[in-house]
């Protein structure tokens, strides 16, 4: 079988938004008015489109929208067949389209229209309804700062995007009236009859599309009121959670404060356990403190705080000034303060012998009674040994080498030899 359709010249909404990101909300409502009217006419003919999405809306050169691709459309009575093909479009298909047994009808196309309007206004593809059932992260239009749209219109679009089909507008006439504030008239249904009991999805085989041309105002207001109440309940739930967390933190702080006061009162040393208090619920060195505390500890009052502070103050003293004092005087001051002392002797060039150079705790600091204070007492100046003068090194005696003179070689006196003498000498050498 073949379906012959008109060729529509233009660009799809999805391709348009890839370049221009989003469209002004008021312009979106103006562009969507005719497609909503057209779908109402289709529904009155017992047909459901089932593939209303950004891919199937064409923006023509005159700026008007045209809905295409009726290849998935079915008669309402044919939708009773449980073997029907599931048609799902990412972000735009209603949850009943994901199940072979989900009841589909005009409310299915309402979901596609509203999700497409949401996408055109925000540039965000809505979350799949199968995911929204678990964790709905779709931000309502009225909560988006850059969307300048009437609150009632924003809520009407969000109601058309409700996950449960029974929470949506049940037909295009209801959606049209909520968004545009006037009854929808397609010219196909001349009478204005609306069954008020049809607030739940009707069975597809018994639907009378021609009897829902324009709903009364009370139904629209009631539906919007229901949506508003649900949002209010969600906000109250969040506030309750935040309040509970705040009370828990406050009780934790009071508990830690009470444990600290109890430990001080009973002389429990917890200086090494302060870090453990910062990590709640972790096994740490403060286990003895927790076990020593009664199970029902009262919350400390102002009088208890003062008592604890006074007892704490009675166990501490201020460190006396001992720097520059003689050792005996400093020791007496330390004893009178209820402290203990330890003497360490050091050399000092600035403090006289037998006087205190410094103490391990500076004067004026608050310390616990019985704490041991280290007193550094001067031994006087450290004696400096004179440096030994080094003896000059003996210079080595250098023995001069004897000068050698070259004596002339004696030369034999030259004699004048004649040719006969030379001849005789040569003969002698031959003979001998």
C-alpha positions in Angstrom: 0.0 0.0 0.0 1.1 3.5 -0.7 0.3 6.9 0.8 0.4 9.9 -1.6 1.2 13.1 0.3 1.6 16.7 -0.6 5.2 17.9 -0.9 5.7 20.6 1.6 8.6 23.0 1.0 10.4 24.3 4.1 12.6 23.2 7.0 11.7 21.1 10.0 11.5 22.6 13.4 14.4 20.4 14.6 16.7 21.6 11.8 15.6 25.2 12.3 16.4 25.1 16.0 19.9 23.6 15.4 20.8 26.9 13.9 18.6 29.4 15.7 18.5 27.6 19.1 14.9 28.6 20.2 11.9 30.7 19.2 10.0 33.4 21.1 7.3 31.8 23.2 4.5 34.1 22.0 5.5 33.4 18.4 5.4 29.6 19.2 1.8 29.9 20.4 0.9 31.8 17.3 2.5 29.2 15.0 0.9 26.3 16.9 -2.7 27.6 16.8 -3.6 26.2 13.4 -1.9 22.7 13.9 -3.9 22.3 17.1 -7.1 23.1 15.3 -6.1 20.7 12.5 -5.4 17.9 15.0 -8.8 18.4 16.6 -10.4 18.0 13.2 -8.3 14.8 12.7 -9.4 13.5 16.0 -13.1 14.1 15.2 -12.6 11.8 12.3 -11.6 9.1 14.7 -7.9 9.3 13.7 -4.8 9.7 16.0 -1.5 10.9 14.4 0.8 9.2 17.0 4.0 10.9 15.7 3.6 14.5 16.6 7.2 15.8 17.0 9.7 18.4 16.0 10.8 16.3 13.0 7.2 16.3 11.5 6.5 20.0 11.8 7.6 22.0 8.7 8.2 25.7 8.9 7.1 27.1 5.6 8.4 30.3 4.0 5.4 32.2 5.1 6.2 31.3 8.8 3.3 28.9 9.2 3.7 25.4 10.6 2.5 22.3 8.7 2.2 18.9 10.3 3.3 16.0 8.0 3.9 12.3 8.1 0.6 10.6 8.8 2.2 7.2 8.1 1.8 6.2 11.8 -1.8 7.5 12.0 -4.4 4.9 13.0 -8.2 4.8 13.5 -9.1 4.8 17.2 -10.9 1.5 16.9 -7.8 -0.1 15.3 -5.8 0.9 18.3 -7.6 -1.8 20.3 -5.4 -4.3 18.5 -2.7 -5.4 21.0 -0.4 -6.3 18.1 -0.1 -2.7 16.9 3.3 -1.3 16.1 4.9 0.9 18.7 5.9 4.3 17.4 8.3 6.2 19.7 10.2 9.4 19.1 12.9 10.4 21.5 11.6 13.1 23.9 8.3 13.6 22.1 6.3 10.3 22.4 3.9 9.7 25.3 4.6 6.9 27.8 1.6 4.9 26.5 3.4 4.6 23.1 6.2 2.6 24.7 3.9 -0.2 25.6 1.9 -2.5 23.3 -1.0 -2.4 25.7 -1.0 1.4 26.4 -4.2 3.2 25.6 -3.7 5.8 22.9 -6.0 8.5 21.9 -6.1 12.3 21.4 -4.2 12.7 24.7 -1.3 11.0 23.0 -1.1 13.8 20.4 -1.6 16.4 23.1 1.7 15.1 24.7 3.5 15.4 21.3 2.2 19.0 20.7 3.1 20.2 24.2 6.6 18.7 24.1 7.2 20.2 20.7 6.2 23.7 22.0 8.5 23.2 25.0 11.3 22.3 22.7 10.7 25.3 20.4 10.6 27.8 23.4 13.6 26.4 25.3 15.7 24.6 22.7 15.8 21.6 25.1 14.5 18.2 24.0 12.3 17.0 26.9 13.4 14.0 29.0 11.9 10.6 27.9 8.7 9.8 29.9 10.1 6.4 30.8 12.9 8.2 32.7 10.6 10.9 34.1 8.6 8.2 35.9 11.7 7.4 38.0 13.3 10.9 38.2 11.5 13.8 36.5 14.1 16.4 35.6 12.1 18.5 33.2 12.2 22.1 34.4 8.7 23.8 34.3 8.5 26.8 31.9 7.5 29.1 34.7 10.8 28.4 36.5 13.0 29.3 33.5 14.1 32.9 33.7 14.5 33.5 30.0 10.9 32.4 29.1 8.6 35.4 29.2 5.2 33.7 29.1 2.0 34.0 31.1 2.0 31.7 34.1 -1.3 30.0 33.2 -0.2 29.4 29.6 3.1 27.9 30.9 1.3 25.6 33.3 -1.2 24.6 30.6 1.7 23.4 28.4 3.3 21.6 31.3 0.0 19.9 32.0 -0.1 18.7 28.4 3.3 17.1 29.0 2.2 15.2 32.1 3.6 11.6 32.1 0.3 10.0 33.1 -2.2 10.2 30.4 -5.0 10.8 32.9 -3.2 14.0 34.1 -3.1 15.6 30.6 -5.8 17.4 28.6 -7.8 14.7 27.0 -8.2 16.4 23.7 -7.0 19.4 21.6 -10.1 21.4 22.4 -9.2 21.4 26.1 -5.6 22.4 25.4 -6.7 25.1 23.0 -9.1 26.6 25.5 -6.5 26.6 28.3 -3.7 28.2 26.1 -5.7 30.6 23.9 -8.6 31.4 26.3 -11.3 30.8 23.7 -13.3 27.8 22.5 -12.0 25.8 19.6 -14.3 25.5 16.5 -13.1 23.4 13.6 -16.2 23.8 11.5 -16.7 20.0 11.6 -18.4 19.8 15.0 -21.1 22.4 14.9 -22.6 21.5 18.3 -21.0 22.3 21.6 -21.5 19.2 23.8 -18.9 18.1 26.4 -19.2 15.1 28.7 -17.8 16.2 32.1 -17.4 12.6 33.2 -14.7 12.3 30.5 -11.8 13.3 32.8 -10.1 9.9 32.4 -9.0 8.5 29.0 -12.0 6.9 27.4 -11.8 3.5 25.8 -10.8 4.1 22.2 -13.7 2.1 20.7 -16.3 4.2 22.4 -14.8 7.7 21.9 -17.1 10.4 20.5 -14.6 12.9 19.2 -17.3 15.1 17.7 -18.8 15.7 21.2 -15.7 17.5 22.7 -15.4 20.6 20.5 -15.0 23.0 23.4 -14.8 22.3 27.1 -16.4 24.5 29.8 -14.1 26.8 31.8 -14.6 25.0 35.1 -12.9 21.8 33.8 -9.9 23.8 32.7 -9.6 25.6 36.0 -10.0 22.4 37.9 -7.3 20.7 35.9 -4.9 23.6 36.3 -5.7 23.8 40.0 -4.8 20.1 40.4 -1.4 20.7 38.6 -0.7 23.6 40.9 -1.6 21.6 44.0 0.9 18.8 43.0 3.7 21.4 42.5 2.8 22.9 45.9 3.0 19.4 47.5 6.5 18.9 46.0 7.7 22.2 47.3 6.4 21.4 50.8 8.1 18.1 50.7 11.5 19.7 49.8 11.0 22.3 52.6 10.3 19.4 55.1 13.5 17.6 54.0 15.6 20.7 54.4 14.1 21.5 57.8 14.7 17.9 59.0 18.4 18.1 57.9 18.8 21.5 59.7 17.3 20.0 62.9 19.6 17.0 62.7 22.7 19.2 62.3 21.6 21.3 65.3 21.1 18.3 67.4 24.5 17.0 66.4 26.2 20.2 67.4 24.4 20.2 70.8 25.4 16.5 71.3 29.1 17.3 70.6 29.0 20.3 72.9 27.4 18.3 75.7 30.0 15.5 75.3 32.8 18.0 75.7 31.3 19.6 78.8 30.6 16.2 80.4 34.2 15.1 79.7 35.6 18.3 81.3 33.3 17.9 84.3 34.6 14.3 85.0 38.2 15.1 84.3 38.3 13.1 81.1 41.2 14.2 78.9 40.0 14.6 75.4 42.7 16.8 73.9 43.7 14.1 71.5 40.1 13.4 70.7 39.0 16.7 69.2 39.5 15.6 65.7 37.4 12.5 66.3 34.5 14.7 67.3 34.6 16.3 63.8 33.7 13.0 62.1 30.3 11.9 63.3 29.5 8.2 63.5 33.1 7.0 63.0 34.7 4.7 65.6 37.5 6.8 67.2 39.3 7.5 70.4 36.3 9.2 71.9 34.6 5.8 72.6 35.2 6.0 76.4 33.5 9.4 76.5 30.4 8.1 74.6 30.2 5.1 76.9 30.5 7.2 80.0 27.6 9.5 79.0 24.1 8.4 80.1 21.7 7.5 77.4 19.4 10.4 78.1 21.5 13.5 78.4 19.6 16.8 78.9 20.3 19.7 76.6 22.6 22.1 78.5 20.9 25.3 79.8 22.5 28.7 80.5 23.0 27.9 84.2 24.7 24.6 83.3 27.0 26.4 80.9 28.0 28.9 83.6 28.7 26.1 86.1 30.8 24.2 83.6 32.8 27.4 82.8 33.4 28.3 86.4 34.7 24.8 87.2 36.8 24.9 84.1 38.3 28.3 85.2 39.1 27.0 88.7 41.3 24.3 87.2 43.5 26.8 85.3 46.0 29.5 86.3 47.8 32.3 84.5 51.5 31.8 83.8 53.5 34.3 86.0 56.3 36.5 84.6 59.6 35.0 85.5 61.9 36.1 82.7 64.9 38.0 84.2 64.2 36.8 87.8 66.6 34.9 89.9 66.2 31.2 89.8 65.0 31.0 93.4 62.4 33.8 92.9 61.1 32.2 89.7 60.8 28.8 91.4 58.8 30.4 94.2 56.4 32.1 91.7 55.9 28.8 89.9 55.1 26.9 93.1 52.6 29.6 94.3 50.8 29.3 91.0 50.2 25.6 91.5 52.6 24.7 88.7 55.6 22.4 88.5 59.0 23.3 87.1 62.1 21.8 85.5 65.4 23.6 85.3 67.5 23.6 82.1 70.8 25.6 82.2 72.0 27.4 79.1 74.8 29.9 78.3 73.6 33.4 77.7 75.5 36.6 76.7 72.7 38.9 77.6 71.3 37.4 80.8 73.3 37.2 84.0 74.3 33.9 85.6 71.6 32.4 87.8 68.7 34.4 86.2 65.9 33.0 84.1 66.4 33.5 80.3 62.8 32.3 79.4 60.1 29.9 80.3 58.4 27.2 78.1 55.1 29.0 78.5 55.0 32.7 77.9 53.7 34.9 80.7 50.0 35.6 80.8 48.9 32.4 79.1 46.3 30.2 80.8 47.5 26.8 81.7 46.2 23.9 83.8 47.2 23.5 87.4 50.0 21.0 87.9 51.5 21.5 84.5 55.3 21.3 84.3 57.0 24.5 83.2 60.6 24.4 81.9 62.7 27.3 83.2 65.8 28.1 81.1 68.5 29.5 83.6 71.6 31.3 82.4 75.0 29.8 83.1 76.6 33.1 82.2 78.7 33.9 79.3 80.5 31.1 77.6 84.3 31.4 78.2 86.1 32.0 75.0 89.6 30.4 74.8 92.3 32.6 73.2 93.3 31.5 69.9 96.9 30.1 69.8 99.4 32.1 67.6 100.8 29.8 65.0 104.6 29.6 64.8 106.1 30.8 61.6 107.2 27.9 59.4 111.0 27.5 59.0 112.3 28.5 55.6 114.1 25.7 53.8 117.9 26.2 53.2 118.6 26.2 49.6 122.2 25.0 48.7 123.4 26.6 45.5 124.3 24.3 42.8 128.0 24.5 41.6 128.4 26.2 38.3 130.0 24.1 35.7 132.4 25.8 33.2 133.3 24.3 29.9 137.2 24.0 29.7 138.5 24.5 26.2 139.6 21.4 24.3 143.3 21.6 23.5 143.9 21.7 19.8 146.9 20.1 18.1 149.2 22.5 16.4 148.7 22.7 12.8 151.8 21.6 10.7 152.3 22.2 7.1 152.4 19.0 5.3 153.8 18.6 1.8 152.5 16.3 -0.9 155.4 13.9 -0.1 154.3 13.7 3.5 150.8 13.0 2.5 151.9 10.3 0.2 154.0 8.7 2.8 151.2 8.7 5.3 148.9 7.1 2.8 151.4 4.3 2.1 151.9 3.7 5.8 148.2 3.3 6.3 148.1 0.8 3.5 151.0 -1.2 4.9 149.8 -1.3 8.4 
